Each structure stands twice: as structure tokens, then as C-alpha cells.
Amino acid sequence: MVHRTRCARAAAAVALLAVGAAVLPVGSASAAEPLDGVWRMDGYGTVLSVAHGRLRAFQTTAVSCLPGEVAERSGPTARDGSVTYTTSHKDVYTVRPSDLPDSAALRVAGSPGERGLRRIGALPAACAHRAPSDPVAVFETFWRTFAENYPFFAAKGVNWQETYGRYRPRVNATTSDGQLFTVLRDMVAPLNDAHVHLYDGGARYFGQGRPGTVVPGPALDARVKAYVKDRDLRGRPLREFAGGRIGYADLPGGLGYLRVSGFGGYSADRDDPYTADEQALDRALDTVFSAERTRALKGLAIDLRVNGGGYDELGLRIASRLTDRPYLAYAKRHRDDPGDPGRFSRPQPITVRPAGAPRYTGPLAVLTGGSTVSAGETFTQALIGRPGRTVRIGENTQGVFSDVLDRDLPNGWTFGLPNEEFLTRDGRTFDGQGIPPDIREPVFTAGEFGHRRDSAFDAAVALLGGRG
């Protein structure tokens, strides 16, 4: 299925089910419910089988069908007919019927928007037998998955058909695991896409960011947090929330500083992690955006310069505390034609709506850099149309916005790729190059550290009218 990426991309492991004739029946008529059946997802290379309180995903291409996640029903049927399913890794999917015949929609907890489902008569024939796992089959599945789902070949200057012609002759029945991994890695390396990764389940892992940037991780986060506390806050307390991933400090001159290093991992609750993260975030925001503080604040700096991503919905939740009227955050669309990288679904508008709680609507400075990744970027984009004064300071963000389409290979390896675009009001996308700042300043460079500078922070304080 599709998951929102976090930090260094520690995606939930995929639960595999044995493939064979036993998985193909949809269910008996006596036990069937309205949503039981086989559904093809619009885009995403996925077919779902729903029966007997269980949702099974199959990853499909023109040459393959591999079993994916299994989710069990986790609640009663809602008033609108929707049913919720939860995987063993606590990913939550909600399927609801549509007003159109043989149609439904799927929502992933934490990811804005819905994915269309269309009822089909049966699973694809390829799902009826175990997929071959030889090197050639692995290569073909890998290449085909990108060919049918990846949207950015033209933008990246990569001819994927030429890539096939260059690398396919290097793979045969005797190709070793090491050689095969190198071939697959070299195929996707020119994409320079931080939402592309490959993992063999052992020592071999490939993933990289845009050249000239650093993908965030715990070490960088700890170093930068300590630097900010010492250099920028000058001993003023940084009150931390949500497992340390959110911090707030009052600054002189009536200014505030809000640091967000990720959009998830806020709670240790593993039974319902997304709901627990929502609750932890709300507790933090209730404290930060108290009625007294929102009345007194003259300017707010939000620091996203080291942000590894997480759930887009949590970013929208913060944005809802920063506006007094609804506005368009962005529009989402996904690639939906396996044969045409330029064909996309109709964009789904995603709206920021004011929270029913105290809100800050004054001047805002948003600090970004190359280590602002994924949900950190969708949150940055969600603030572009914010009513009121909002200025971005620093460097371009990483340039990856889509949820990650998690896939398996027949030999047990896993990989991921994006298949979505996040559009501005005028139809632009920032994939690849990232969201540019309004005011460009260096971000945590060797020179900044060496000379004890934080030019972006200082620019934000000056812009917002503080004295530092």
C-alpha cells in the first residue's frame, strides 16, 4: 500500500500472505457484506480483496502480482457505510461506499484525500500462482513498477525505456544477489529522489537525497537542536512536547519560536499510533497556542530546517492553528495511466480549516532547508496560501512530497517510489527542486557552524521585528 515516509524511511514491514488458490475466493454469499469483493485502485498499482472482515492487498503490474498487506476489520460499520481495517503494524485504512455503482473510496489514516476503488470480477490471473523469484523476474517487476507508477522521469531527465535497454542485458539466471542489487540501484540512482529506496532485508540498502543536501536523521537533529538552544535561544528554555519532536520558546520582543522536527512519532502508544500522535500534537498545540499567548504574540518563527516528515494530516492540524478562515493547502493527484507518465487523476483539493481553539494569525517566518523533507514540505506548501503575512527563509526544501508507494520484489526484497504530485493553486509542483525561500540564507553549513552563525534564524527575528 502507500505510507507516508518518516525520518530515514523506516517504513512498516509488509505482511506477506501465502499465494495460492486459497486466497482467491471473495467469500460466500451468505457472509458477504456490501463492500466485500475485489476492487482495483485508481492508480497505485493495487488490487484489494475484501471478504470475511479482512482486506488483502495485491501489488500488480502488467507482468506480476505479489501479495501485500493484510488488514483486519477493526470497528463496526459507520453510518455512511464505511468500514475500518487495521494491519498488524497499525496502519489504518477506511473503505467507504460511493454513490456511483461499483465504486468505493479508500482513506489512509494520516494522509489527506481519498483513493478511488472500482469493483472488478476477480483478482488478476497472475495472482493465482506464486510469482517466479529468479533475477530476471525481479528485474522485470522492478522496472515495470517504476514504468507504470513513477511520474517524474521527464523532470529528472531520465529515459526509462533506455534504462531498460542498458541494464536488462546485465541480468540472467546466474546473476548473484550482489550483482542484481547493484543493477537495480544504478537504474534509479540518477533520479536523485529521496522517496526512492531499495532494501534487500540485510546489509544492502540504497536511498539518497537531492545532491548537495543532507537527509535528516537523529544525529543531525540532536546536533542542530543543541546548537539552536545554545546559540539562538541563549539559554532561554525550549519547552519540548510530543517525544521531543516539537519545541517552543518565547523570544524577546513578543516573538515566538516553534521547532518541528517531524510529523509523527509523538507517542509511544503502538495500539493506535496515528490517533495517539494526533492527541499528543493537540496537547502540545493547546499549550503553545494558549489564548493568552496568541493574543500577545507579535510574530512567530516556525523552524522546519531539520524535519524528516511523517503524516501530512498532522501538518494540516498545525496549519489550522495559524488561520482564521479556510483556504486551499494544495491539491493532490496521482499518476493513473500505466502507459503514460503524463496522465494523472483529477486533483483533489485539500483545505486548511480553522481549528476550534485559540489560533495565531499574525506574521509568520518559516525556516526551511534541504533537510526539510516530505511532510515537512507539504506543511511548508500548506502555508503558502495562508491568509496573512508568511515569509519563507533559508534554502530550498528537499523536493519530495508524495506518499511512498511501498512495493515488494519476488525474491523478498522491498523498495519504494512516489506516484503523486502536490499542486499549488496555479497548478505548479515543487518536486525535484523543492520549495524555494523568499529570503535566501545559508542553513547549518560548515561556515555557519564554524563562525557560530545562524543567518536564517537572525533574518527571521529581524523580519518579525524582534531584537534578538
N, C-alpha and C positions, 0 to 999 in steps of 0.2 A: 504494500500500500504506500501511502505517502506520509512522511513525517516531517515536522519542522526540525531543521538542524539545530544542534546546540554546540557550544564551545568548539572542541576539536572533533566534532562529529562522532559522538558516542551514541549512535542510534540503537534503538532496541533491537535485540536479536530477533530474527524471523523464525516463527514456529513453523516447522515443516510437518506436513501430513503425508502419510504413505499414499502413493498414487496407484490406482487400480480400479477395477470395475466397481469396487465397493463404495467409492466416493461419488459416483456419477448420479445415482438416483436423487431426485429432488425431495421426495417424500410422498407418502401415501395421501390419497385424497381425504381420508378421514382425519388426518393430523394436520392438514395444510392450513395455513393462515394466509391472509391477503398478500403479504409481502413474500411468501415462500415462492421459490422459483430460481431461475437463472437470469442474471442481469449483466449486461455489458455496460461498463462505464464509458461515458463520453470522454475520449482521451484516456490518458494514464495507463494504457495497455493492460487493463484489468477486467476480469470477469468474476462475478460474485455468485456463489451458490448459497441460497438461504433455505434452510429446512430444519425442522425439529429444534428450534431455538438456537441454531448455530449458523454463523456466517463464515464461509470459507472463500478465501481469495485465491485466484489463479492469475499468474503473470503470463501474459500472452504476447506473442509476436506472430508474424506470418510463418515462422519456421519452428515455433516452440510453444509449449505450455508447461509452466512449472508451478507446483503448489506453493502458495504463500501463507499468509497469516490465517489463523483460526481465531474467531471471536465468539464468545458465548453470550447469549441473551442475559442482560443484567438489570432488567426492570420491566414493569408492566407496560402494556400498550398505552401510549399517551392519547389525549383527547383528539389530536389530529391524526391518529393512526400510526404515529411514528414508534419505532422500536429501537432501543439502545443495545449495543453489543460491546463487550469488553474483552480484549486479548489478555493472555497470561502476563503480558508486560504492561498492562493497564492503559493501553491505547483505547480510546473510546470512540466508537462510530455510531451515528444515529441515522437510520434509514426511515424516510417518510414517504408516503404515497403522494403521487401528483394528481392534479385534476385531469391530466391528459391520460388517455388509455395506455396501458402497458408501460407506464413511466413512473419513476420514483427519483428520489434525490438522496444523496449521502452527505453527511456533515462529519468532519473530523474535529474532535474537541481541540480547541486552541487555534484552529485555522479558519479564518473568515471565509464566508461563502459556502456554496454547495457544489457537488459534482453530480451531473445528471446520470441517471440509470435508465436503460431501455431493456425491457424483458425480451429474452430470446428463448427459443425452444429447448435448447440443450447446451451443455458445455461443448466447446470446440472438440473435434475428433482427436486432436493431439493430446488432450487432457486424459484420454482413456488409457494411456500407456506411459511407462516410465521413460523419461527423456534420455537419450544417449549422453554419456558423460565424457566421451573422448575429446581430445584437444580441438578437433575440427568443429564439433558440435558446440563446444564452449565458445570458440571464436565467433561462430555464426550467430549464436544467441546474443553475445555481447555487441557485435557490430550492428545487428538488426535492431536491438533495443534503442541504441542511440539514433539509428536511421529513422525510426518511427516516432521518437518522442522528443529528441533534443531540438530546441528552437533556434539556436544561436550560431549555427555553422557559418552563415554568411557574415554575421557580425564579427566572428572570430577569424575570418579569412581561411577557413578550413573546408576543403572539398572532401566530404566524407566518402564519396564513391572512389575518388583517387586513393584515399586511405585504405580502402578495401583492396584495391589492386596492388598496392605497395606491400601490405602486410600479410594478406591471405597466403601467398606462396611460401611464407616462412613457417607455416603451421601444417603438421601432418600427424599421423597416428603415433609417431615416435617422439613428438615434441615433449620435452620434460616440463615439469611444473614451473621451474625457474625460467626456462625459455619462454613459456607461454605467458607468464606474468609480465615479463619484460616486453613482449609484443603488445599486450593489452595496455600496459602503462604507456608505452611510447605512442600508441594510437591517440590517446586522449590528452597527453601532456601539452600539446600545442593549444588546447582550449584555454589553458590558464584559468580554470574555473574552480573556485573553492567549494562549489557544490557537487563536484565530480570526485568520486573516490573509488578505490578498488582495494579489497582485502581478501587474503587467502585463508583467513582463520588462524593463522600462526604468526610468523615473524614478518611476512611481507605485507606492507601497507603503502598505498600511494594516495596522496592528496596534496594539493598545493594551492596557494593563493595567487592573486594577481602579482606579477613581477614588481618588486620594489615595495611590497607590503609584508606585514607580519601577521599571520593568522593567530588570533588571541588564544591564550592558554593560562592555566593557573599561575605559572611563574611570572609571566608578563603582568598579569592582573595584580599580583601581590607587590611587584616592584613599583608599578605606577601608583597604586593606592598609597603606599608608604611615601612616595615622592610628593604626591599631592597633599597629603596630610602635613608633611614637614614643610614643604616649600610654599604651597599656595594658601593653606589654611593657617599656617604659622602658629600651630599649637591649638587652634580652636577645635573643639570636639567635632568629629564626624560621627553622628549617630547612625548606627547601622541596623538594617532590617533585612528580613527575608533571606536568612542564611548568609548575610554579609554581601549580598549582590545589589543591594540598594543602600545608599548612604546619603545623609543630608547634613548640611551645616549652614548656620546663619553667618552672613558676612557683614562687615561694616557698611554703612550707608543704606540699610534697609534691603540688602540683596540676599538672595538665597542660592545655594549650590546643591544640586541634586545629581548624584552619581549613580548610573545604572550600568552594571557590568554584564547583565544578561536578562533574558525574559523567560525564566524558568529555573527550576532547582531551588525554589524558595522554601520548600518544606521537606521534611524527612518522611512525610506520610507516603507510603507506597501503595496503599489500597486505592486511592483516587488522587493521583499526583496532580492532575490539572486543576481539579476543584480546590485542592489544598493550596496550590500555588496562587489561585485567584484570591482565596481568603487571606493568605499571608500578604499579598500585594495590597488588598483593600485595607488591612490593618496598618500597613506602612503609610499608605496614602492618606488615611484618616488622620494620622499623626502629623505628617508633613504638611498637608493642606488643611490645617485646622482653620476654623472660622477666624480666629484671631490673627493667624499668620497670613492668610490670604488677603485680609483687609490691610495689613501693614506692609506686605512685600511691594517693593518698587521695581524689582527686576529679578529674574531667575535664570541661572545658567544650568543647563542640563548637559552633563558630561557623558558622552557615549563613545569616547575615543578608544576604549578597550571594552568591546561588547561582543560576546560570542553568539548572540542570537537566542533563539528559543521559540516561544509561542507568539505569533503575531497578535492574537487576541489580547494578550497582556499589554502589548504596546498601545493598542487602541484603548485599553482600560485607563492607562495613564493619560493618553491624549484627552479622554473625556473629562479629566480634571483641569484641563487647560483651555476650555472654551465655554461660552455661554449660549452658543447656538449650533445646530447641526451643520456639518459641512462634509464634502467628499474627501475621504482619506486617500483613496486610489481606486482603480478598477482592476480586477483580476481577470485574466483569461489564460487558457491553456491550449497547447497545440492539440488539434483534434483530427488531423488527417495523416495517417501513417506514411502516405506517399508524397506529402507536400509540406516541407518545413515552414512555409509561409502561411499556412492555414491555421486559424485559431478559432476558438469558441467565441460566442458573443461575450463581451466584457461584463462582469458582474460588479456593479458599483458597491463599494464598501464605505459606510458612513460613520463618522465620529459623532456621537450624540452626547450632549452634556450629561454629566453624572448628577444623580440626585443627592449631592453632597457639596460641601464648600469647594469652590473652584477658583483657580488663579487665572486671570485673563489679561494680565499686564505684559510688558515687554519680556521677550524670551530670547536667550542666546543658546544655540545648540552646538556643542563641540563635537566634531567628528574627525575621523581619520581612516587610514587604510585598515586598521584593526576594528572598525565598526562593520560588523558582518551580519548578513541575513536579517533576522527580526530586528536587529539594531538599525538596519537600513530601512525596513518597511516602516518602523516607527518614525525615523527621520523623514521619510516620504509623507507619512501621515500628518506631519506638522507643516508641510509646505503650504497647504491651503488654509491653515489655521487663521481665523479672524484675529486681527491684532498684529502687533509688531513681532516678527520672528526672524532671526538672523542666524545663519549657519557660519561657524568659524572653524578653521583648521584646514584639513585636507579632504580629498575625495574619499568617500566610503569604499568598501571592498568591491562592490558591484555584483552581488548575488542576492536575489530576492525570492526566488521560487522556493516552495516546499521541495524537499528532496524525495525523488521517486526511488524508493529502496527496491533493489532487484537482487535476485539470486542467479547463480550460474549452475548448470547441470552437475558440475563437479563439487558443489558445496561452497564455492567462493561467493562473496557478496560484493555489490557495487551500488553506486548511487549517481543520479543525474537530475538536473532540473528539467521541467517541462512547462513552466508557467512564466507569464510576464505580469508585472505590476505597472499599470499605466497612470500617468498624470492626467489631469483634467483635459489637457490638449493632446493626449494620445502618445506622449513620449514615454520612453523607458530608459532607465539608467543602468541596465545590465551591462556588465563588462567594465565600463569606465567608472561606475559609482556615481553617487550624488555629489556634485561639486559644492564647495563652500561659497558663501557670498563674500567672505573675507578670508583670504588665504594666509595661513600662518603655519610654521613647522610644528609637527606633533611628535614629541618624545624621540627626537633624533639624538644621535651621539652628541652633536653640538649643544642641543638643549640641555641634556643631562650634564655634559661636561662643564658648561658655563652656568649651571644652576638657573636655567630659564624655563619658563612655561609661557611662551608667547601667546598661544591661543587663549589660555586662561586669563592672562593680563588684558588681552584685547576684549574679552567678554566683559570683564569688570569695568574697563574704560567705557565700553559701548553702553552698558547698562547704567552708568553714571555713578559708580561707586568709587571709593578712594583706595581700595585695596587693603 
